[in-house]
Amino acid sequence: MVKYIIKRIFQSILVILLVVCVVFTLLRLMPSDYFFTEDELMKFTETQKYAKLERLGLMKLCPDCGGTGLVNDEACHTCRENEVAVKGTGYVNRSILAQLGDFFGDMLQVRVFNAKGKEVKSIEPMSLIKYLSEKSKTGENPFGELKEGYYTKVMFNLGKSIRLEKNQYVTDVIASKMSVSMEIGLLSLAVSLVLGVVLGVLQAVYKDKLFDHIGMGFTVVVQALPKLVMYTVIMIVGASLLNLPLRYDATAAKPWLTKVLPVICLSIGSIAGYMLWTRRYMVDELNKDYIRLAKLKGLSDRKVMFRHVLKNAFVPLAQYLPYSVLLTVGGSLLVERFFAVPGMGPELTTAISRYDLNLVQGIVMLYATMGIFGVFLGDLLMTIIDPRIKLIGKGDVR
């Protein structure tokens, strides 16, 4: 078991790194104009643009001309071969591998904060190593110049937002949005799991009766109705009949009221899904021989239902439970846009439309990590619920 866990964690990390490398490469192949805001494109001179691209690590000073653009009073051929837009700029493109190396090398950074918690400076690992070595030669304390109350933190670094949240760290942007999406997502997941499983169990118990037919009708309608139409109906009913607010507002007098409609919209589809699959698995279990044997032994229907049927029927659902929990971080695009929830849902599409490449890269990395580890944790949860399930067998094959 331990061997399997270590193996799967190692595989998951490799897949995440592969996804990050592919996304990083694709984004860096885009035209360089996407790394500037609209104001910068209009105001910057060509020299300023190249200087910024150098700071971003996309370009570097030409090794032949040293940035002058001239070699022996003639135009540098290296600059020309790199198809630099303006003659004599002295910049050449950096390789994708070099940029990728910088990205992983700077993934951790040391940030210095003042007494009020405001960042005053940051030191990337590459600069930090050089900084520490210089201080060690002189025998000085590396952080001895910090004022009273100042402190340092080693933090995860994915770069800064270029356009959407200009000059804010991608990790800070994601963290601020993540908490809102997780709150709404976990509430909706709890509602959908409880109602979906309970109603699915009741459908299986009263199979082919009125309650079962009503439940199946609800499931079919929810699955068939377009989400936009369904959310609009919920909004109209909630606002007109229940007098519920249509916009999420954490600063409202009763903030929980503003979360009701988003939670209902986000959970209604999952309720129908859990009802459908719980009923299906329950009916399958009820028709098996061990259930008939349990009843012949004199066990009551209640004991048979909860000790045997429900436990075994819940195992397939449990496999996707950690995945669903982790994906609540990602939010819902439609629901969060509908109710103006400041979460992660619309963040990826907005970042793509605004060409905020660093933010796109960070969100994709987050989604890849959640998806891969969600499936892995689902496998482990199945073995906890049902010890008969073995993740490894002959040849270490699941």
C-alpha positions as CSV (number, residue, x, y, z in Angstrom):
1,M,0.0,0.0,0.0
2,V,2.8,2.4,1.0
3,K,4.6,1.5,-2.2
4,Y,1.5,2.2,-4.3
5,I,1.0,5.6,-2.6
6,I,4.6,6.7,-3.2
7,K,4.4,5.5,-6.8
8,R,1.1,7.4,-7.5
9,I,2.4,10.6,-5.8
10,F,5.5,10.5,-8.0
11,Q,3.4,9.9,-11.1
12,S,1.1,12.7,-10.2
13,I,3.9,15.2,-9.7
14,L,5.4,14.2,-13.1
15,V,2.1,14.7,-14.8
16,I,1.6,18.1,-13.2
17,L,5.1,19.1,-14.2
18,L,4.4,17.9,-17.8
19,V,1.1,19.9,-17.9
20,V,2.9,23.0,-16.6
21,C,5.7,22.7,-19.1
22,V,3.3,22.3,-22.1
23,V,1.2,25.3,-21.0
24,F,4.3,27.4,-20.3
25,T,5.7,26.6,-23.8
26,L,2.4,27.3,-25.6
27,L,2.0,30.7,-23.8
28,R,5.6,31.7,-24.5
29,L,5.1,31.1,-28.2
30,M,2.4,33.8,-28.4
31,P,3.4,37.2,-29.9
32,S,5.3,39.5,-27.5
33,D,2.5,42.1,-27.6
34,Y,0.4,40.0,-25.3
35,F,2.9,40.7,-22.5
36,F,2.0,44.4,-22.5
37,T,-1.1,46.2,-21.4
38,E,-3.0,48.5,-23.8
39,D,-1.5,51.6,-22.2
40,E,2.0,50.2,-22.4
41,L,1.6,49.3,-26.1
42,M,0.6,52.9,-26.9
43,K,3.0,54.7,-24.6
44,F,6.2,52.6,-24.6
45,T,9.0,53.2,-27.1
46,E,10.6,50.2,-28.8
47,T,13.5,50.4,-26.3
48,Q,11.2,50.4,-23.3
49,K,9.3,47.4,-24.8
50,Y,12.5,45.4,-25.2
51,A,13.6,46.4,-21.7
52,K,10.4,45.0,-20.2
53,L,10.7,41.8,-22.3
54,E,14.2,41.4,-20.8
55,R,12.9,41.9,-17.3
56,L,10.2,39.2,-18.0
57,G,13.0,36.9,-19.2
58,L,11.7,36.6,-22.8
59,M,14.7,38.4,-24.3
60,K,18.3,39.0,-23.4
61,L,21.2,41.3,-24.5
62,C,22.8,40.0,-27.6
63,P,26.0,38.1,-26.7
64,D,27.8,39.3,-29.8
65,C,27.2,43.0,-29.7
66,G,26.6,43.3,-25.9
67,G,23.4,45.3,-26.5
68,T,24.8,47.9,-28.8
69,G,23.4,46.4,-32.0
70,L,26.7,47.0,-33.8
71,V,29.8,44.8,-34.4
72,N,32.7,46.6,-36.0
73,D,30.5,49.5,-36.9
74,E,28.1,47.2,-38.7
75,A,24.7,45.9,-37.8
76,C,25.0,42.8,-35.6
77,H,24.0,39.6,-37.6
78,T,22.9,37.8,-34.5
79,C,20.3,40.4,-33.8
80,R,19.1,40.2,-37.4
81,E,18.9,36.4,-37.3
82,N,16.7,36.5,-34.2
83,E,14.3,38.7,-36.2
84,V,14.2,41.6,-33.8
85,A,11.7,44.2,-35.1
86,V,14.0,47.2,-34.9
87,K,17.6,47.3,-36.2
88,G,20.3,47.8,-33.6
89,T,18.2,47.1,-30.5
90,G,20.8,44.7,-29.2
91,Y,18.2,42.1,-27.9
92,V,17.8,38.5,-28.9
93,N,15.1,35.9,-28.0
94,R,15.8,33.6,-25.1
95,S,15.2,29.9,-25.5
96,I,12.1,28.3,-24.1
97,L,14.2,25.9,-22.0
98,A,16.1,28.9,-20.4
99,Q,12.8,30.6,-19.6
100,L,11.4,27.3,-18.2
101,G,14.5,26.9,-16.0
102,D,14.0,30.5,-14.6
103,F,10.3,29.7,-13.9
104,F,11.1,26.6,-11.8
105,G,14.2,28.2,-10.3
106,D,12.1,31.2,-9.1
107,M,9.1,29.2,-7.9
108,L,10.1,29.9,-4.3
109,Q,11.0,33.4,-3.1
110,V,11.8,35.2,0.1
111,R,9.4,38.2,0.7
112,V,10.2,40.9,3.3
113,F,7.2,42.5,5.1
114,N,7.0,45.5,7.4
115,A,5.3,45.6,10.8
116,K,1.9,46.2,9.1
117,G,2.2,43.2,6.9
118,K,2.9,45.1,3.7
119,E,5.5,43.7,1.4
120,V,8.6,45.9,1.0
121,K,10.7,43.7,-1.2
122,S,11.2,40.2,-2.6
123,I,14.2,38.1,-3.3
124,E,14.0,35.2,-5.8
125,P,16.0,32.1,-5.1
126,M,18.6,32.8,-7.8
127,S,19.2,36.3,-6.4
128,L,18.9,35.0,-2.9
129,I,21.8,32.5,-3.3
130,K,24.0,35.2,-4.7
131,Y,22.9,37.6,-2.0
132,L,23.6,35.1,0.8
133,S,27.0,34.2,-0.6
134,E,28.0,37.9,-0.7
135,K,26.9,38.5,2.9
136,S,28.8,35.3,4.1
137,K,32.0,36.6,2.6
138,T,31.8,39.8,4.6
139,G,30.6,38.0,7.7
140,E,27.4,40.1,7.8
141,N,24.0,38.9,8.9
142,P,22.0,38.4,5.7
143,F,18.9,39.9,7.2
144,G,20.6,42.1,9.7
145,E,19.5,45.3,8.0
146,L,15.8,44.6,8.6
147,K,14.1,47.2,10.8
148,E,12.4,46.4,14.0
149,G,9.1,44.6,13.3
150,Y,10.1,43.5,9.8
151,Y,10.0,39.8,9.0
152,T,10.6,37.5,6.1
153,K,8.6,34.6,4.6
154,V,9.5,31.9,2.1
155,M,6.6,31.8,-0.3
156,F,5.4,30.1,-3.5
157,N,5.9,32.3,-6.6
158,L,4.2,32.0,-10.0
159,G,5.0,35.5,-11.2
160,K,2.8,38.6,-11.3
161,S,-0.5,39.2,-13.1
162,I,0.2,41.3,-16.2
163,R,-3.2,42.7,-17.0
164,L,-6.2,41.5,-15.0
165,E,-4.8,42.2,-11.5
166,K,-1.8,44.2,-12.6
167,N,1.4,43.8,-10.6
168,Q,-0.3,41.5,-8.0
169,Y,1.3,38.1,-7.4
170,V,-0.6,35.3,-9.1
171,T,-0.6,33.2,-5.9
172,D,-2.2,36.2,-4.0
173,V,-4.9,36.6,-6.7
174,I,-5.7,32.9,-6.7
175,A,-5.8,32.7,-2.8
176,S,-8.3,35.7,-2.6
177,K,-10.6,34.1,-5.2
178,M,-10.2,30.5,-3.9
179,S,-11.7,31.2,-0.5
180,V,-14.9,32.5,-1.9
181,S,-15.4,29.7,-4.4
182,M,-14.5,27.1,-1.8
183,E,-17.1,28.4,0.6
184,I,-19.9,28.4,-2.0
185,G,-18.7,25.1,-3.4
186,L,-18.5,23.2,-0.1
187,L,-21.9,24.4,0.9
188,S,-23.4,23.2,-2.4
189,L,-21.5,19.9,-2.3
190,A,-22.8,19.2,1.3
191,V,-26.4,20.0,0.2
192,S,-26.2,18.0,-3.0
193,L,-24.5,15.0,-1.3
194,V,-27.0,14.8,1.6
195,L,-30.2,15.4,-0.5
196,G,-29.0,13.4,-3.5
197,V,-28.0,10.3,-1.5
198,V,-31.1,10.4,0.7
199,L,-33.5,10.9,-2.2
200,G,-31.7,8.2,-4.2
201,V,-32.0,5.7,-1.3
202,L,-35.7,6.5,-1.0
203,Q,-36.2,6.0,-4.7
204,A,-34.5,2.6,-4.5
205,V,-36.7,1.6,-1.5
206,Y,-39.9,2.7,-3.2
207,K,-38.9,1.5,-6.6
208,D,-41.6,1.8,-9.3
209,K,-43.9,3.7,-7.0
210,L,-45.0,7.3,-7.1
211,F,-42.0,8.7,-5.3
212,D,-39.6,6.9,-7.6
213,H,-41.4,8.3,-10.7
214,I,-41.4,11.8,-9.3
215,G,-37.6,11.5,-8.6
216,M,-36.9,10.1,-12.1
217,G,-38.9,13.0,-13.6
218,F,-36.9,15.5,-11.6
219,T,-33.6,13.9,-12.7
220,V,-34.6,13.9,-16.4
221,V,-35.7,17.5,-16.3
222,V,-32.6,18.8,-14.6
223,Q,-30.3,16.8,-16.8
224,A,-32.1,17.8,-20.0
225,L,-32.8,21.5,-19.3
226,P,-30.0,23.9,-20.4
227,K,-28.2,25.4,-17.4
228,L,-28.8,29.0,-18.4
229,V,-32.5,28.4,-18.6
230,M,-32.6,26.5,-15.3
231,Y,-30.5,29.2,-13.5
232,T,-32.8,31.9,-14.9
233,V,-35.9,30.2,-13.6
234,I,-34.3,29.8,-10.1
235,M,-33.3,33.5,-10.1
236,I,-36.9,34.6,-11.0
237,V,-38.6,32.3,-8.5
238,G,-36.1,33.1,-5.8
239,A,-36.3,36.9,-6.3
240,S,-40.1,37.2,-6.9
241,L,-41.5,34.6,-4.5
242,L,-38.9,34.2,-1.8
243,N,-37.5,37.8,-2.0
244,L,-33.9,36.5,-2.1
245,P,-31.1,38.9,-3.2
246,L,-29.8,38.3,-6.8
247,R,-26.2,39.4,-6.1
248,Y,-23.6,37.9,-3.8
249,D,-22.5,40.4,-1.2
250,A,-20.3,39.5,1.7
251,T,-20.8,42.9,3.3
252,A,-24.6,42.7,3.4
253,A,-26.5,42.8,6.7
254,K,-27.3,39.1,6.2
255,P,-24.6,37.8,3.9
256,W,-25.9,34.2,4.2
257,L,-29.0,35.2,2.3
258,T,-26.9,36.3,-0.7
259,K,-25.4,32.8,-0.9
260,V,-28.8,30.9,-1.0
261,L,-29.4,31.2,-4.8
262,P,-25.8,30.5,-5.8
263,V,-25.8,27.4,-3.6
264,I,-29.1,26.2,-5.0
265,C,-28.0,26.7,-8.6
266,L,-24.7,25.0,-8.0
267,S,-26.1,22.0,-6.2
268,I,-29.3,21.2,-8.2
269,G,-27.4,19.4,-11.0
270,S,-25.3,17.4,-8.5
271,I,-28.5,16.5,-6.5
272,A,-30.0,14.9,-9.7
273,G,-26.7,13.1,-10.5
274,Y,-26.4,11.7,-7.0
275,M,-30.0,10.6,-7.0
276,L,-29.6,8.8,-10.3
277,W,-26.4,7.0,-9.4
278,T,-27.4,6.1,-5.8
279,R,-30.7,4.6,-7.1
280,R,-28.9,2.7,-9.7
281,Y,-26.3,1.2,-7.4
282,M,-28.9,0.5,-4.7
283,V,-31.1,-1.4,-7.1
284,D,-28.1,-3.4,-8.3
285,E,-27.2,-4.3,-4.8
286,L,-30.8,-5.2,-3.8
287,N,-30.9,-7.8,-6.5
288,K,-27.8,-9.6,-5.4
289,D,-27.7,-13.0,-3.7
290,Y,-26.1,-11.8,-0.4
291,I,-29.0,-9.5,0.2
292,R,-31.5,-12.3,-0.2
293,L,-29.4,-14.5,2.1
294,A,-29.3,-11.7,4.7
295,K,-33.1,-11.4,4.6
296,L,-33.5,-15.2,4.9
297,K,-31.3,-15.0,8.1
298,G,-33.9,-12.7,9.6
299,L,-32.2,-9.3,9.3
300,S,-34.7,-6.5,9.2
301,D,-35.0,-4.4,6.0
302,R,-33.5,-1.4,7.8
303,K,-30.4,-3.3,8.8
304,V,-30.0,-4.8,5.4
305,M,-30.5,-1.4,3.8
306,F,-28.0,0.5,5.9
307,R,-25.4,-2.2,6.9
308,H,-25.0,-3.8,3.5
309,V,-26.8,-2.2,0.6
310,L,-26.0,1.5,1.2
311,K,-22.4,0.9,2.2
312,N,-21.6,-1.1,-0.9
313,A,-23.6,1.2,-3.2
314,F,-21.8,4.3,-1.8
315,V,-18.3,2.9,-2.7
316,P,-18.5,4.0,-6.4
317,L,-19.7,7.4,-5.4
318,A,-17.0,7.8,-2.9
319,Q,-14.3,7.5,-5.6
320,Y,-15.2,10.9,-7.0
321,L,-15.9,12.6,-3.7
322,P,-12.4,14.0,-3.1
323,Y,-12.3,15.1,-6.7
324,S,-15.5,17.0,-6.2
325,V,-14.3,18.6,-3.0
326,L,-11.1,19.8,-4.6
327,L,-12.9,21.1,-7.7
328,T,-15.0,23.4,-5.4
329,V,-11.9,25.5,-5.4
330,G,-12.3,26.1,-9.1
331,G,-15.8,27.5,-8.7
332,S,-18.5,27.5,-11.3
333,L,-18.2,29.8,-14.4
334,L,-21.9,30.2,-15.0
335,V,-23.1,30.5,-11.4
336,E,-20.4,32.9,-10.3
337,R,-21.0,35.1,-13.3
338,F,-24.8,35.0,-12.8
339,F,-24.6,36.1,-9.2
340,A,-21.5,38.3,-9.3
341,V,-19.6,36.0,-7.0
342,P,-16.0,37.1,-6.8
343,G,-14.6,33.6,-7.1
344,M,-12.4,31.4,-9.3
345,G,-15.1,30.5,-11.7
346,P,-14.8,33.3,-14.3
347,E,-11.2,34.0,-13.5
348,L,-9.6,31.6,-16.1
349,T,-11.8,32.7,-19.0
350,T,-11.3,36.4,-18.1
351,A,-7.5,35.9,-17.9
352,I,-7.5,34.2,-21.3
353,S,-9.6,37.0,-22.9
354,R,-7.3,39.6,-21.3
355,Y,-4.2,37.7,-22.3
356,D,-3.0,37.6,-18.7
357,L,-0.6,34.8,-19.4
358,N,1.0,34.4,-15.9
359,L,-2.5,34.1,-14.4
360,V,-3.6,31.6,-17.0
361,Q,-0.6,29.5,-16.2
362,G,-1.1,29.6,-12.5
363,I,-4.8,28.7,-12.7
364,V,-4.1,25.8,-15.1
365,M,-1.5,24.5,-12.8
366,L,-4.0,24.7,-9.9
367,Y,-6.7,22.8,-11.9
368,A,-4.2,20.1,-13.0
369,T,-3.0,19.6,-9.4
370,M,-6.6,19.3,-8.1
371,G,-7.8,17.0,-10.8
372,I,-4.8,14.6,-10.6
373,F,-4.7,14.4,-6.7
374,G,-8.5,14.2,-6.5
375,V,-8.6,11.0,-8.5
376,F,-5.7,9.6,-6.4
377,L,-7.5,10.5,-3.1
378,G,-10.7,8.9,-4.4
379,D,-8.9,5.6,-4.9
380,L,-7.6,5.7,-1.3
381,L,-11.1,6.6,0.1
382,M,-12.5,3.5,-1.6
383,T,-10.1,1.3,0.2
384,I,-11.0,2.9,3.5
385,I,-14.7,2.4,3.0
386,D,-14.3,-1.1,1.6
387,P,-11.2,-3.0,2.8
388,R,-11.8,-5.7,0.2
389,I,-10.6,-3.4,-2.5
390,K,-6.9,-3.7,-3.1
391,L,-5.0,-1.0,-5.1
392,I,-2.2,-3.4,-5.9
393,G,-2.0,-7.0,-6.9
394,K,0.2,-9.2,-8.9
395,G,2.8,-7.0,-10.7
396,D,1.6,-4.0,-8.7
397,V,-1.4,-3.5,-10.9
398,R,-4.6,-2.1,-9.5
